[in-house]
Amino acid sequence: RDLTAPASMASSEEPPNGHCFRRICVYGGSSSKVRAEYLQLAVLLGQSLARQKIGLVFGGGKVGLMGAVADAVLAMKGEVIGVIPRSMVDLEIAHEGCTSLRVVETMHERKALMAELSDAFIALPGGWGTLEEIAEVTTWTQLNIHLKPVGLLNQFAYWDHLLQWTETSRDEGFMTSTSQKILCVAEDPEELIQALAMVQLPDLADKISCTRVAPKMPSGADVAESEADVKSADADVKK
C-alpha cells in the first residue's frame, strides 16, 4: 500500500562510472539518543544523495538517523521512498513526509521491497537491525542473488570492529578475499558513493566452476541393490 502519490523520479542521467544509481537504500539506527555527530553524518549522506540526484530508499521511520537522512534528502527536493511495516505505522513513527510511503505486513516483505527498489546499499551506524540488514544484502551480492554494491559509512571508527572480524574470517578460511572486498568502506559520503560506483562485484559462476565436485557414479553393486529394493517394494504392494 502506497500512502502518498508518487512524485517525479530521480534523474536517469548516467554518471561517468561503472554503476548507475537511481536509488540507494540506507540502513541506520532509529535511536535519537546518540551523539549529535552521528545525526549530522546522516544529514551529510542525505545531502550527498540529493546533490547527485540519487533517490533514497529507507525504513520509513521519522526518528533517529533514519529520520535525519530522509529529512536531508527531502529538504533538497530529492526522492524519498519509505518502506515500513503496518505495526510501526500504528505506533505513529512513520515518516509522513516521504515522496512515497509503502506499507507492508511483515519485516520480510519490508526488506525484500527495499532491496528490489534499490541499486546499492549503505549502512550508517546502527544496532542489531542495521547489522542484520547490511549483512543480508552483502550475502545476496556474494551469492549473485543480486549484483548490487554494498558500503559502510565508517566515520568515528564505528565499523572498525566489524572490519577486523572480516579479516579474522578471511584469515581463518571462512571468507575469501573476494568476498571480503564486496564491502566498500569510506568516512566521507561522497567518497563512499563513488567507491560503490566503481567496485567490481564477484562472479559466482567463476567461483562455482572452480569448486564444483563431480557427482558420484553408482557402482554395479549399488545398482543391483537398488533394483532389489524396488522389486521388494513391488512385492509388498501386491500383497
C-alpha positions in Angstrom: 0.0 0.0 0.0 1.4 3.4 -1.0 0.2 6.2 1.3 1.3 9.0 -0.9 1.0 10.0 -4.6 4.2 9.3 -6.5 6.4 12.3 -7.4 8.8 12.7 -10.2 11.5 10.0 -10.2 15.2 10.6 -9.7 17.3 11.7 -12.7 18.0 8.9 -15.1 21.3 10.6 -16.3 24.1 8.1 -16.0 27.2 9.3 -14.1 30.6 8.6 -15.6 31.3 5.4 -13.6 30.7 1.7 -13.5 27.4 1.6 -11.8 24.5 3.9 -12.3 22.4 4.6 -9.2 18.8 5.6 -9.5 18.2 4.9 -5.8 20.4 3.8 -2.9 19.0 2.1 0.2 20.3 3.4 3.5 20.2 1.5 6.8 20.9 3.0 10.1 19.9 3.4 13.8 16.5 4.6 14.8 17.6 5.9 18.2 17.8 9.6 18.7 19.8 9.1 22.0 23.1 9.2 20.2 25.8 11.8 19.8 24.9 14.7 17.6 27.8 13.9 15.3 26.0 10.7 14.2 22.8 12.5 13.3 24.9 15.1 11.3 26.6 12.2 9.4 23.1 11.1 8.3 22.3 14.6 7.2 25.5 14.8 5.2 24.7 11.5 3.5 21.2 12.6 2.6 22.6 15.8 1.1 25.2 13.9 -0.9 22.4 11.7 -2.4 20.2 14.6 -3.3 23.1 16.5 -4.9 23.8 13.6 -7.2 20.0 13.2 -7.9 20.0 9.7 -6.3 16.8 8.7 -4.6 16.7 7.4 -1.1 15.1 4.1 0.0 14.9 3.6 3.8 12.9 2.0 6.5 10.2 4.7 6.6 10.7 5.9 10.2 10.8 9.6 11.3 13.2 9.1 14.2 17.0 8.7 14.7 19.5 8.6 11.9 16.7 7.3 9.5 14.6 10.3 10.1 17.7 12.6 9.7 18.8 11.2 6.3 15.2 11.3 5.0 14.7 14.9 6.1 18.0 16.0 4.5 17.0 14.5 1.1 13.5 16.0 1.3 14.9 19.4 2.2 16.8 19.4 -1.2 13.7 18.2 -3.1 15.0 14.7 -3.6 13.1 11.5 -3.9 12.4 9.5 -0.6 10.7 6.1 -0.6 10.0 4.7 2.9 9.1 1.0 3.4 7.5 0.3 6.8 5.5 -2.5 8.4 2.0 -1.7 9.4 2.7 -2.2 13.1 5.1 0.7 13.0 2.6 2.9 11.3 0.2 2.1 14.1 2.8 3.2 16.6 2.9 6.6 14.8 6.6 6.6 14.0 6.1 6.6 10.2 7.7 9.5 8.3 4.6 11.0 6.6 6.7 13.5 4.5 8.1 10.8 2.2 7.7 11.1 -1.5 6.2 7.6 -1.3 5.5 5.6 1.8 5.0 1.8 1.2 3.2 0.0 4.0 3.8 -3.8 4.2 2.7 -6.5 6.6 5.9 -8.1 7.6 9.6 -7.4 8.1 10.5 -9.9 5.4 8.3 -8.0 2.9 9.9 -4.8 4.0 13.5 -6.0 3.4 12.6 -7.6 0.1 10.9 -4.5 -1.3 13.7 -2.2 -0.1 16.2 -4.4 -1.9 14.1 -4.5 -5.0 13.7 -0.7 -5.2 17.5 0.0 -4.7 20.6 -0.2 -6.8 23.1 -0.1 -3.9 23.2 -0.2 -0.1 24.8 2.0 2.6 24.9 1.3 6.3 25.2 4.3 8.7 26.0 3.5 12.3 23.2 1.4 13.9 22.4 -1.6 16.1 21.3 -5.2 15.5 18.8 -4.3 12.8 21.3 -2.3 10.8 23.9 -5.1 11.1 21.4 -7.8 10.1 20.2 -5.8 7.1 23.6 -4.9 5.7 24.9 -8.5 6.2 21.9 -9.9 4.3 22.3 -7.8 1.2 26.1 -8.3 1.3 25.4 -12.1 1.3 23.0 -11.7 -1.6 25.7 -9.9 -3.6 28.2 -12.6 -2.7 25.8 -15.3 -4.0 24.8 -13.2 -7.0 21.2 -13.2 -5.9 21.6 -9.6 -6.9 24.6 -7.7 -8.2 24.4 -4.5 -6.2 27.2 -2.7 -4.3 27.3 -2.5 -0.5 29.1 0.0 1.6 29.8 1.1 5.2 29.9 4.8 6.2 32.6 4.5 8.8 33.1 7.8 10.5 34.3 7.8 14.1 35.7 4.3 13.5 32.2 2.9 14.2 32.5 -0.1 12.0 36.2 -0.9 12.8 35.5 -4.0 14.9 33.3 -5.4 12.1 36.1 -4.8 9.6 38.5 -6.6 11.9 36.1 -9.5 12.1 36.2 -9.8 8.2 40.0 -10.0 8.4 39.8 -12.8 11.0 37.1 -14.6 9.0 39.3 -14.4 5.9 42.5 -15.5 7.7 40.7 -18.5 9.3 39.3 -19.6 5.9 35.6 -18.7 6.4 35.7 -15.9 3.8 37.6 -15.3 0.6 39.4 -12.1 -0.1 37.0 -11.6 -3.0 34.0 -11.8 -0.6 35.7 -9.5 1.9 36.2 -6.9 -0.8 32.5 -6.7 -1.5 32.1 -4.2 1.3 33.1 -0.7 0.3 34.3 1.5 3.2 34.7 5.3 3.5 34.5 8.0 6.1 33.0 10.6 3.6 29.6 10.1 2.0 30.7 11.4 -1.4 33.7 9.1 -1.4 31.6 6.1 -0.4 29.1 6.7 -3.2 32.0 6.9 -5.7 33.5 3.7 -4.3 30.2 2.0 -4.8 30.0 3.2 -8.4 33.4 1.7 -9.2 33.5 -1.5 -7.2 34.0 -4.8 -9.1 31.4 -7.3 -7.9 32.2 -11.1 -7.7 31.1 -13.5 -10.4 29.6 -16.6 -8.7 29.9 -18.6 -11.9 33.7 -18.4 -11.7 33.6 -19.5 -8.1 31.3 -22.4 -8.7 33.4 -23.6 -11.8 36.5 -23.8 -9.5 34.8 -25.7 -6.7 32.2 -27.9 -8.5 32.5 -31.6 -7.5 31.6 -34.3 -10.0 28.6 -36.4 -8.9 29.5 -39.9 -7.6 28.5 -42.6 -10.2 26.8 -45.7 -8.9 28.7 -48.9 -8.9 27.3 -52.2 -10.2 26.6 -53.3 -6.7 24.7 -50.1 -5.9 22.6 -50.6 -9.0 21.8 -54.2 -8.1 20.9 -53.3 -4.6 18.6 -50.5 -5.8 16.8 -52.9 -8.2 16.4 -55.4 -5.4 14.8 -52.7 -3.2 12.3 -51.8 -6.0 11.3 -55.5 -6.5 10.8 -55.9 -2.8 8.6 -52.8 -2.6 6.5 -54.1 -5.6 6.0 -57.4 -3.8 4.8 -55.6 -0.7 2.3 -53.6 -2.7 0.9 -56.7 -4.4 0.3 -58.3 -1.0 
